[in-house]
Amino acid sequence: MKRRDFLTSAGGIGLSVAALSATTQIVAADADSAGQREFIEFRTYSVRNESKKALLVETLDKALIPALNAQGIKPVGVFVPIGTETKFENNVFVVIPHKTIDSYLNLTDKLLADPTYRKNAAAFFTTNSKDPVYDGCESSLLKCFEHCPKIETPDLGVDRIFQARIYRSFNIERNAAKIHMFNHGGEMALFRELGIRPIFFGEALSGKMLPNLTYMVAGENAEQHEKAWKDFVAHPKWQEIKNNPAYSDTATEIIRVLLKPSPGSQL
């Protein structure tokens, strides 16, 4: 069965045996292209107040980004939340791309061995456990999608706005179906057509809320970004895609947060 057959292989309630077979082939096809795809570490830092957030962002901009660039890791993104989602107000988000898995595995050792980084990141190392710069850091390792194999950097200007989303599925097969929906079902292509600019799309290999896919998109400004999403939701193609029974019951839990880049962010 060819991958495009997946779109019509399931019908009625649930998936047929043919659809399950198609999903197996989808996963195999994605594995075949893994060598051309990069990995992304998506970090979520937690801070206790605005002054700590400002200090963390400054240190990430002035110390972490140059140190990662020196390792050949770029572009690095640093973001803070905006809007009315107060549950994220004490978070800072960092996007770190890796061309290879070894880059990810060796990152911390190289940072600790880098005297310039240790000097520039003194705020991290000269405090104590009672008054740290940040209170915690969660990290997810993502494998980039076939149709967005590495971070994209559209030229969007100083008013650019970003949105990160996490789509959790209740099992790995439905997560694979949602990934197929973006790659081959037309969802990502419609994003691009309507001006919802992909930054990255990744399947979570580790982290919380597994299984999930995590992605980030951007717009030229808040107004353009909001309009693009409204156009997407109302578009006949999206109605067709989301009503395809092959993609039913996929993303059953969604987290979304609007973001703006830090002054030193490379995204």
N, C-alpha and C positions, 0 to 999 in steps of 0.2 A: 504494500500500500504506500503510495506517495504521500508526502506530508500534506499536500493540499486536500487530500481526501479526508483529513481529520475534520474539516469544516462541516462535512455532511455525514460523518460516520455515526453520530449519536442522535437519538431521537426519543421522543416521549419523556418518561420520567427516568432519570439516571442515565448511565452510559451503557451502550451495548458492548459485547465482546470485541467487535470490530473497533470501537472507539478506544477501548483499553489497549488494543494492539497498536493503534495509531499513536497513542500517547507514548508507548514504549519506543516507537521509531522516532518520535520527536525528540525524546531525551537522548537517544543514540546519535541523532543528527547534530544536536547541540554539542554533545561531547566531542564529536569529530572536529568541530570548529573551535574548540576551546583554546587551541594553540594560538589563534589569532586574537583572542580576547584578553583584556586586561582584568586586574582585580582592583577593587576599591575598598579601603577601610573607611567606614562611616562612624565617626565618633560623636558621642553626646556627653558633653561635660555638664556637671551640676555645680552651681555656685550658691552662696548663701545670701548675697545682696548685690546691688548694682555696682558698688565700688570694687568688689571682687570680680565681677563680670568684666568691668573695664580693664582691670589689671590682667586678667586672663587673656582677653582679646589682644591687648598690647603685647604681651609676652609671646603669644602664638604668632602674631604678625612679625615681630622683630627678631624672634629667636627660632621658632620652629620652622616657619616657612623657608628662611634662607638655609637652615641646616638640612632640610629635606631636599631642597633644590641642589645642594652640594652633593647629595647622594644620587642625583639624577632623577629625583621624584618631583614631578610637576605636571600640570598646574595644581596647586594646593588651594582649597577653598576654606575660608573661615566665615561663619554666618551667625547672626543673632536673630531671634524671632521678632516678628512684628505682628500687629493686629490685636485681636481680642482674645486669643487663646492663652489665657493667663497660666495654664498648667505648664507652659513652656518658658515662662518669663525668666526663670533662673537657669536656663540652658544656653550653651554655646555649642554649635555644630561644626565639625571639621570633616572635610572630604580629602582623602589622601589616595592618589592613584598608584598602582604598582604594575609595572610591565611583566613582572614574574612573581611567583609565590616566594622565591628567595628574598626578593626585595622587602616583602612584608615581614618575613621571619627574622631578618637581620636588622630591621629598622632600629629597635631599641638599643641593641648593643652598639651600633654605630653612633647613635646620639650620645650615649654615655661616654664613648671614647673620643668625642669631638670637643676639644677645649673651648672653641669659639662658641659652640652651642651652650656649654655649661656656664660660660661667662654671661652670655646674652640672656640666658634663662635663669639668672640668679634668683629671681623671685620664686621659682619653684623649689630651689635647693637651700635657700637661706631662712625659710620659715620652719615652723614645727607642726606637729600633728594637731595642736590645739588651734592653730590659725593658718590653715593651708590656703593656697590660692584658690583651689577648687576642692569640693567635697567628694567627688567621685567622677568616674569616666566609664561609660559603657561603650562597647565597640562591636560592630558587625563587620564581617568580611563578606564581600559581595563578588560574584563572578559576573562580568558584564554580559549583556545580551548579545545575541548574534547580530541583530540589526542596529545595535549601538555598542560596538565592541570596545570603545574607550571613551573617556570623557570628551565631550564636545564643548567648544568655547565660542559660541556665537558673539559677535560684536554688538552689544546691546546698549552701551553707554552708561552714564553715571546714575541714571534713574532705574536701572534694571532691578527686577524683583524675582525672587526664586520661591519655589514651593517644593518641599520634600514630602513624599508620601510612602507609607509602608502598607502593603496589602498582604494580610495574613490569610492563608487558606487552611481548611481543617485537616487536609492530608496532602501528601507530597504529589499525588496524581493530579489533584485539583490545582495545586500550585503550578505544576507543569503546564496545565491547560491554560491558566491565566498568562503565563509567560508566552505560550504559543499565540494567545489572543493579541498580545502586543507585537510579537515578531512577525507572524504570518497571517493573523486574522484581520489586520488592517487598522488596529487601534493606534499604534505608533505612527503609521503613515498619515492618519487623519490628524494627529497632533501636529505633525510637521506642516501639513497643508493649511491648518488654521492658525498658525503662529504660536503654538505652544511649543517652545523650543526645548528639545531634549538636552540635558546636561549629562546624565547617565541613567542607565537602567541596569539593575543587578539582581541576581538571584542570591539570597542570603545563604552562605555556607556555614556561618556561625553567628551567635548572638541571641537576642531575645525574640519572642513571638515567631518561632519557627513552626512550620515552613512559611517563608514569606518572600516577596520581591520588594525591593526598595528602589525608588527612583526620584530624580530631581529634574524639574523643568523650570524654564525661566521666561520672562516677558520683558519687553522694553520698558514698561512702567506698570504701575498698579492698574490703571484704567485699561490699557491694552490687554493685560493678562486676564483681568476679570471678563472682558468682552470675549476673548478667545475661548475661555471655558464655557461661557454661555452659548457661544456658537457651536461648540463641540457637543454639549448636552442636547441641543435642539437639532443636530444634524441628522438627516435620514440615514446616513451610513452608520452612525453610532447606534441608532435604534436597531438597525439590521444586525450589527455585530453583537450587541448585548443580548439580543433575543435569540441568537443562535444556540440551540440546546446543547451543543458541544461545549459551551462555555458557562453553563449554568452552575450556580452554587460554588463559585470559585473564591473571589475575595470576600470573605465573610466578616472580616474586621479590618477597618481602615483608620490609619492615623495620618493626619495632614497638618503641616505647619508652614506658614508664610515666613520668608526669611529675607534679610538684607545682608549684603556682604560687608565684611569689616573693611577698614581703610586699606589694609595690606593684602586682602584676598586676591588670589590670582584667577578667580572665577567671578 
